[in-house]
């Protein structure tokens, strides 16, 4: 057993990505990189109307074009069974099953050809006639059709304790404000792509996803296959952020491969991704706070509204933020939704928490101003002793440590709290802060560890590295458990044949997978220490954490953080520049500081983008998004991103068997609020609507009052034809 040497303790020390060289040299293969004999290419045709029916698909002329192999639509596509899925997905995956059109960008046909160029040319020539119906895409705060609903995989829509109105009546200091966030899109580098082919009676799918087992199970149920017949691989993923689950392109590829009995690849265009892969809904959030004069909360109300499609319920749970961070005797939170003729939203980095933290942490800053209390002092006075709604004990709670360390490093004690006083040339400068929280969830997973005859070790787990560095983290975890050097460990992931494992999402991937890998590796180590001889086929130990996860005692388990930002505002142009940011986090046991810091900085960068740039706008006449591409949908670029520092405090939990918490989402939470609070400190004007565009800064400055507020009807300032501006 030559590899079992004294190399120990690599977890917690920086380690270069094990797949880094492959990625920068092009050796890493993504879903669109694999080649097969006879590979055909599919191109989706999307609806151009927002509501109605398909009258006819003029397929004959397109079918006669060079290279075209098939034109699939609702009149000839294979049947799929949406009812078989245990958790109802967006019905968009039930491709071509009827003639209804619920939004612009709904898939209406698939053209398959021998080359990608032929498929694209043919699909652009396809004529489809519609029977158009009136539509509604306008989202606004007081929409009369908003309702409350509980949906799968989401927290309860309503949570309350105490008498809210009595507590507010007894509060000498009140805040009552409406905050809005814009529709946001994932915008990862790698587009969604899938290749499907049949190998005998087994379906093989090469995909880019956040959970190969998840996609395999979904495809098996949709196509009424035995789960053992479906094999999904996702070797490398170029970003996901919540959008890469079971989607239309995978189903389209399987349909075409089944009809043609040859491999078929479907790759979404960037414009198609804006309507087919989900997004973060815009939100309108009313925050009502009541406190004593020292800023101690007596009442918290967080009422959040988001939108969904007419075919599927997805609720952005923004009020969840208020249930975790701060306590009060009266605590009421509610998530509502309104159905519109728009595509279905989905999970997006820090669902609920990202928009919810903007509203709540901005309102707390307003409360601090009214009380004449430092914003950090006010927050620390309201740190709960137990879960504000559950009353469960915290596993640990280090928000105060984050604020203390962050204030010291950022120079917060030297800050003059009065707004609008600091000037540097034509710029006005301000600083702001906000708190952050994200649940530390764990889910059952399986893994195997194999001792190879050559002295190396192989870990197999259906994990997904969506760019986070999970493959490297699991290598370090396995190496420590085996007591070998990481160079002797090979981690294989992204293969549904490896057995059940949780998806890469909700900041629970590395925590859950590491537990399974540790258990399998320790079992293998114990076996080797007893027998010591490795046969040619190797020795394998397996682990399933289902029982261990179920045995965890009930606790409030969360990661926490404190965000700090400095901004400069040009009053003449309305330009806002973030000059520096600091994030201090309590995120459990840090496996690899190199990739962990990258994740946190990435989240904070996204916070800059959310605060100042990202905003999808819908045309009320057509119902479609205006400029669904990266030229028109603005995201933060290198020039927008200043010096960003991310670090962490000790956050050990001796009672936790893994000690790892998720960090993928934590970095974005509170970041936009810290920037908005800094803009107030620079200008003396509150901006309650994201993004903080230059025109909004100028309007507020010229009016000499607070930033433009959301009207009871939709935002008309963008022009009579636009919604969501």
N, C-alpha and C positions, 0 to 999 in steps of 0.2 A: 504494500500500500504506500507507494512512494510519495503520493501527493499529500498525504496526511502529515503535515509538518507543523511547526510551531507558529505559523502565520495566523494571528488572531487580531480581533478588535478593529476591523476595517470600517465597520458601521460607525458613522460619526466623523469620519475623515474624508476630505475631498478626494474624489475619484473621477477621472475622465470617463465619459460615456464609452461603454464597451462597443457600441455601434457607431461611434463618432466618425471613425476613419471611413467606414463603408458609406456613410451618408455624404461626406464631403468629397469623396472620390467617385460617387455615382454607382458604387457596387450594391448599395441597398436598393431592393426592388419594391416598388409600390404597386398598388392594385392595377394601375394602367400600364405597367412595364412588362408583364408576362406575355409570352408569345406561344401560340398553339397552331398546329397545322389546321388549315381550313378556317381560321378565325374570321368571323363576320362581325360587323359593327352595327349597333343600333343607335338611332337618333330619335328622341322623343319630340312629338309635336304637342304644344301646350295651347290651351284655350286663349282666345283674345277677348272674350267677354267675361263679365263678372258674375252673371247669373243667367240661367236659361237652359236650353236643351240643344243637343246636336240634331240637326235635321238630316244631314247627309255628309258622308266622307267620300270625296271623289278620288278613290284609291286606284282606279283602273289605269289612269294616265301615268301615275307615279310608278305603279308596278311594272310598267313597260320601259322605264328608264334604265340606262346602262347600270349593271351591277346590282340592281334591286332584287332582293330575294323574297321579301315579304312585307306586307303592310298590315299590322295588327291594330284593331280598334274594337269598339264595343259590339260590333256585328259579327266578329269572327274570333275573338280572343279566347284562350282556354279559361275555364271556370276556376275561380279561387274561392275559398271558404273563409270569409272574414270572421264568422261566428266561432270558429274553432280556437281562436286566440284567447288565452286566459285573461290577459290584460288588454282591453280593446285599444288597438293602435289607431292612428289617424287613417281613416278609410281611403286616403290617397293610395295606400299600398294595394288596395283591391282594384287593380288597374282594369280599365275597359270593361266594366261589368254592367254599365247602364249608360243612358244618354244624358244624364243630368250634369250640369256644369255649375259648381258652387262658388267659383272665384276665378279671377284672371290667373293663368298659369296652371290650371288643372290639366293633367295628362289626358289627351284625347286620342293619340295614335302613336305607334312606333314603326318607323321605317328601318328595315334591316337590309344592309348591302354588303358587298364584298370588301369595300374599303370605307374608312371613316369619312373621306371626302365625298364619296358617292352617296352615303347615307345622309350627310348634311345637305347636299344639293337637292336630294329628292324630298327631304322633309320640308325644305323651304318652298318647294313647288306644290306641296299638298294643299288642296283647297277643301275647306270644311265650311259648311253652311250651318248657321245657328238660328234658333228662335230665341231672341233676346228678351229678358225680363228686367223690370226695375231692380236696382241694387242699392245697397247702403254700405258704405265703407267708413263712415264718419264716426270717430271715437271722441267722446268728450265726457267730462267729469260727471255730469248729472244726467247721463243717458237714462231715459225712462224704462228701458228694457233690461237693465242690469238685474242680476239675480244671484242668489247664494247657492252653491252646489259643492258637495264633497266629491272629489275625483280620486281614482286609484293612484297610489304612489305619492300622494300629496298630503300635507298636514290638514287637519280639520279646518273647514272654512271659517268657523267662528269659535272663538275662545273668550271667555269672560269670567270675571270675578268682581264682587263688590258693586256698590251703587255709584255709577259713574257721575250722574248729575248731582247727587248730594256731595260727592267729593269735589267736583268742580265748583259748586256753590261755596264750599268751605275753603277754597284755594284763593289766597290773596294775589297770586300771580298766575296769569293764564296765557296760553298760546293757542291760537286756532288758525291754521293755515293750510292751504292746498298746494301740493307739490306734484309736478308732472315729470315723467321721463319719456324719452322718445322710443319709437320702434328701432330695434338694433338687430344687426345680422352678424352671424358667426365669422364669415370672411377668412376661414383658414386657407393656407397656401394650396394644399392639395384638394382638387375637386373630388366629388363623390364619383367612384368608379367601381364597377363589378364585372367580372367575367364568369359566365356559367357554362358548364359542359357536362354531358353525361358520360360516365365511365361504367359501361354496363347498365345496371339498374341503380347506380349510385350517382347522386347529384354532387358535383364538385363546384364550389364557388370561391373565387379569389376576390377579395373585397377589401375595402378600407372601412373599418368599423371600430366601435368601442366595446364590442363583446361578441366574439365569434359564436359562442354557444347561444347567445341571445338571438342572433340573426339566423342561425341554423334551426333553432326551435321554431321561430316564426315562419320560416320558409316551409318547414315540414308540415306545419298545421295549415298554412294557406293552400298548399298543393296536395293535401291529404296523403302525405308520405310518412312512412315509418321514420322516426328521428334518426335511426341508424343509417338511413339512406342518404342523409344530407351531411356533407363535410364542407365546412367553411374555414378558410384560412385568411388571415390578415397579418402579414409579416411585418410591414411597416405602415405607419399612419402619419400623414403629414398635417396633423392638427384635426381637431374635432369639436371641442368646446360644448358638447352636448347634442350635436346634430347628426352624428353618424351611428344611428341605430338601424332599424328596419325601414327602408325607404323605397320609393317607386322604382329607382333604377335597378335595384337588385331583382325585384319582381319582374321587371321588363326583360332583363337578361335571361332569367329562368324561363319565362314564357317563350321567348324566341328560340332558346336552345332546345326546348321541348318540341316546338313546332318543326324546326329545321333539322333537329338531330345533328347539330354541329356547334362548336363553341361560339358564343356571342358575347361581345363586350359592349357595355353601355356606360358612357362617361357623360356626366352632366356638364353643361356649359356654365360659365360663371353667372350669366343672367338667369339660367334655370334654377340655380341654387337659391336665388332670392325668393322663389315661390314654392320650391319642392322640398326643402330640407329644414324648414322651421326657422324661427327667429324669436327674439324676445319681444313680447307685446309691449306697446306703450302702456304707461300706468298713470292713473290719477289717484293721489293719496291724500286724504285729509288727516292731519294730525291735530289732536286736541290734548293739550297738557295742562295740568294744574299742579302747583307746588306751593310750599311755604316760601317765605321771603329769603330763606337760605338756599333755595333751589332743591329741596327734598321733595320728590314727586309724591303727590297725593292721588293723581288721576292720570291715566294714559289711555288714549283712544287712538287706534291706528286703523283706518278704514281704507282699503285698497281696491281699486277697480282695474281690470285688464280686459282685453278683448280676445275672442276666439273665433273659430270659423263656425259656419252653420252645420258642419258635418261631424264635428268632434269637439269635445270639451277639454281645453287645456287652460288651467288657471295659473297665472303668475302669483305665487304666494308671498307677496311683498310684506304683508303684515306679520309674517313669521318673525321678522327681525325684532319687533316689539315684544314678542313672547319670551325672548331669550336674554336680552341685554339688561333691562332695568326693571325694577319692581315698583309697585305702587299699591295702595290699598284697593283702589278700583282700577281694573285693567281690562279693557275691552278691545279686541282685535277682530277684524273681519276681512275676508277676501271675497270680492264679487267679480262677476264676469258678464260680458255682453256679447251676444252672437252677432257677427257681421259677415258680409260677403267678402271675406279675406281668407288667405291660407291659414292653416292651423299653426299657432306658435308652438314652441317646444322648449325643452331645457336648454339654457344657455348659461355659461359660466357664472356660478353663484346664483342659481335661480331664486327669485324672491329676495334674497339678501342684498344683491347689488342695487336694485332700485329701492328696496325698502330701507337700506342704510342711508341712502341719499336723503330721503324724506325725514326719517327719525333723527338722524344726526344733525341735519340742518335745523330741525325744530328745537333740539336741545341747545344748539348754539343761540337761537333766538331767546330761549328761556334764560340762558346764562346772561345774555345782554340785559334782559328785563330785570333780573335779580341783582345785577351788578356783581356777579360771581364769575371767577375765572372758569372758562369752559371745561378745563380738565378737573378742577375742583368739583364742579357740579356733577360731572359724570362719576367721579369716584365716590361722591356722597350717595349715589344711587345704585351702587353695585350690590346685587342681591346676595343674601346668605344662602339661598336655595333657589331652585328653579322658580321663576316668577309665577308661572302657571301650574307647573306640575308639583311644586313643593318638594321635589326630589333633591337629595344632596348632590352637589357638584363633585365629579371625580377629582378635579382640581380647578382652580380659577385664578388666572394670573393676569387679568386685565390691568389691575393696578400696577403690577410690575412693568407692563408694557408702557403705560403712560409715564411712569416715573423715569424709566430709562430713556424713553423717547424725548421727554421734555428736557432732560439733561443734555442729550446729544444735539438736539435741534436748537438749543438756546432759548427755549420758551420763557424762562424766568425773566429774561431781558426785554420781553415784548411789552410794548405800550398797548393796553387793551383798547384804547380809543381808535375808532376807524378814521381812515382818510388823512392821516397825519404824515405818513412816511412818504417822501418823494425822492426820486432819483432822476434828475433831469425832467423830461416830460412824462415819465412813468410814475404812477402811484403804486406802492408796494404794500402787500399785506400777507399775513400768515394765518393758517387755520389748522384745525385738528378734527379728528373724528375717531370713534371706536369701531372695532370690527369683531365679528364673531362668525363661526361656521361650525355646524354640528360635526362631531367626530364619530362617524357611523362605521360599523363593521358588519359584514355579511358573510354567510358560510361560503367556503370555497374548498376545492380539492387541489392537490398537487402530488407529484411524484418526484423522488430523488433516486438517481441511479448511479452506482459506483461502476465505472467502466473498467475493463481489463487493463487499459493503459495507464491507470492511476488517476484519471480525471473523473469529473462528476457532471451529470446532466440533470437539470431541473426541467420538468415539464409542467406548465400550468396555462390554462386558457385565460391569461391576462392580456392586456392590450397596452402597448406603449404609444400613446397618442402625441408623443413629443415631450413628455414630462420627465423622461429618464427612468421610467419604471423598470426597464430591463436591467439597467445598471444597478438600481437600488436592490432588486431581487438577487442579483449576483452577489452583492455585499452581504445581504442577509443570509444567503445560503452559505457563503464562505465562512462567516462567523459561526454559524450553527454546525458546520462540518469541521471547523477548526483547520481550514486550509487557506491558501492564498487565492484571491479572486481569479487569478489567471488560470487556475485549475478547474474553474466552474463555468459551464456553458448553460445558459438559460434559454429555453425554447418556449415561445409564447404564441398567442394568436391563432390557435388551432383548436377547433371544436372537438376533435378526437381526444384531447387531453382531459376531458371531463368538465363537470360544472364548476364555474367560478364566477364571481361577481363581475359586473361590467366596470369599465373605467369611467366612473362618473360619481358625482356626489362627494368627491374627495374621500372615497372609501376604498379605492382600488388597492393602493400600496399597503394600507393598513390590513385589509382583508387577505390579500395574497401573501403578504409576509408571514402572517400567522400560519397559513397552510404550508408554506415553504419551510418555515422553522420546524414545524412538527414533523414533516417528512424527512428533513435532513437529520434531525436529532434521532429519529427512529433508525435511519440508515447508519448513522454514526454508532449507535448502540449495537446494532447487528454486527458491524465491522469490528468493533472492539472485542466482540465475543468470538467471532469466527475467524476474521482476518484474511480469509482466502477469497479472491474474486474469480469466479469462473469466466470463461470467454464471453458469455452472453451478458455478463454483469449481474449486479444485485440491485433490486429496486425496492424501495419502501414508499408507501403511499399514506396520505393523510386526508382527512375530511374534518373540517372544523365545525360542522353543524352542531354537535353536542356542546362543544366549548362555547360557541357563540350564544347558544340558548341558555347556558348556565351563568352568563354574565349578570351580576346584580344590577337592578335598576339604578341608573345614575343619569344626571345631566352631564354629558360628555361633549366638550366643545374646544375648538381652538379660538384664541382671542388675538387681538392686535390693536395697535394705536397708530393711526396715520397722521402725518404732518406734511403740510405743503406751504410753499412760499410762491406767490404769484406777483407779476407786474402787469398793470393794466394801463393802456394808452387811452386817456379820456377822449382824445381827438378822433381816433379811428375805431375804438371799441375792441381793439385787439387785447386778448388775454394770453399771457405767456407764463407757463409754469416754470419757475427757476430752479427749484430743488424740491425733492420729496424724501421723506424718511419714513420707513415702516418698521416698527418693532413688534414682533409676534411671539406668541406662546403657542407652539405647535407640536408639542410632544417631543419625542425622540427624533432628531434629524438624522436620517440615514446617510444622505450624501449632501454635505453643505454646498457643493458646487452646483448641482442641479436644483436643490431646494431654493437657493438664492435666485436662480434663474426663474423659477416658477413664481416666486413672490414679486420680483421686479416686473415680470410679465403681467401679472395681475394689476400692479400699480400703474403700469403703462396703459393698460386697458381702461383704468379709472380716468386717466387724462383724456383718453379718446371719448369716453362716455360723457365726461363733464363738458368738453369743449367742441366736439366734432360730430359724433355719430348721430344720425337722424335720417330715417327712411320716411319719405313723404309719399302719400297716395293721391292720385288724381281722382277727385270725386266724380268726374264725368265718365272716365273709362273704368274706374275701379282698380287700375293697376298702379304699381309703384313707378314713380318717376325716376328714370336713370338707374335701373337695377344693375349696376356694375361698380367696380372699384374706382372708376373715374368720377362718378357722381356721388357715390356713398363714401363720405370722407371718414378716414380713420387717421389716428395719430401716426406721423412719419418720424423719421430720425430727427428732423429739424424741430419737431414739437416736443421731443422728449429730453428733459434736462438731466442733471445729475440725480440719480435715484439710488438710494441706499436702503437695503433691506437686511435686517438682522433679527436675532431672536434671544429670548431670555430662557433660562432653565425652566422646563415645564414637565418635570418627571412626575410620574404617577406610579408609586410602587405596587399598587394593587392591580394595575393593568398588565395583562400577560404579554402584550406586544409593546405598548408604550408609544407606538407610532400614531400620529394623527395626520389627517389630510391637509395639504397646503395648496392644492390646485386652485381652489376658489377663494381662499382667505385673502389673497393680496388685492383683489378688486373691491372687497367689501369696505365701505367707508372712504375709499379713495376719492370718489367724485364729491362726496360731502366735504371732505377736508379742503378740496380746491374751491368749492362754492363758498365755504366759510372764509377762506382766505380772500376771495374776491370781495366779500362784504367788508372785511377788515381793511382792504385797500381803498374801497370806494365809498363805504357807508351805505351801499345799496344791496338789498337782499335779492338774490336770483333764485326763484323757486321752480324754474322751468329749465330742464336740460334739453339740448346743450346750451351753454352760455355763449350764444353767437354774438359777433360784433354788433349786429343790428339791435339786439336786445340790450346790450350794454349802452349803446348810444340812445335808444329810446328812453331807458331808465334815467340816464344822465340828464337828458334834455328836459324830462318831465320833473326832475328833482324829487323823485319819489321812489318807492320800491319797484323792483323789476316787474315786468308785465305778468299779470296773473291769468290763470286759465279762466276763460269765460264759461258761463253756464251752457252755452252752445260751443260748437267746435271752434278751433283757432282760426279766425278769419284773416288775421294779419298776413298770412302767407298768400292771400289772393283768393278770389271766389271759387277757383277750381281745385284747390288743394285741401287735403285733410291730413292731419298729423304734423303740421308744421309747427 
